């Protein structure tokens, strides 16, 4: 997953693991815990700096809003820590398909939510992430997200989530996935 770690961040792992204890601060324990990412390839060129800022706005700031108050954060290619025991005892994380592999991370979040998991995001630790910063990769980012949303809309998981969510959470889910493209069109 081309993630890097920093020495000073390793000292915070005790705090991260404390999040997975039951009864912590009155909330359910998370099954997927999102953490902040620092794109260290942003200093390569001006295009890389632009992509790094784009990723920060799309990923890091967006993850905060998706986790709280919208409660529709799944796992959008972002650094996350999974509760392995929770996922393995409920059928695993991945789905084997030649089509779903574009959005396998989001489907892992769908599976966790469908199995009564709790997905959240906290930013007191960060990991480094390297990105391909070529011009083609930067221009294809939006196409990748759109293709992933198309795959999601064809899946049974989206139907199952829609049946379980309340009205407001369903609206949040719709407008943060395929509804964004329908409203833009």
Protein Blocks (a to p, Z undefined) as FASTA:
>chain_A
ZZacdfklmmmmmmmmmmmpghighiacdfbdcdddddfklmmpmmlmmmmmmmmmmmmm
mmmmmmpmnlpafbeoiacdddfklmmmnopjbdcdfklmmmmmmmmmmmmmmnopacdd
dfkbccdddddfbfklmmmmmmmmmmmmmmmmmpmklmmmmmmpcfklmmmmmmmmmmmm
mmmZZ
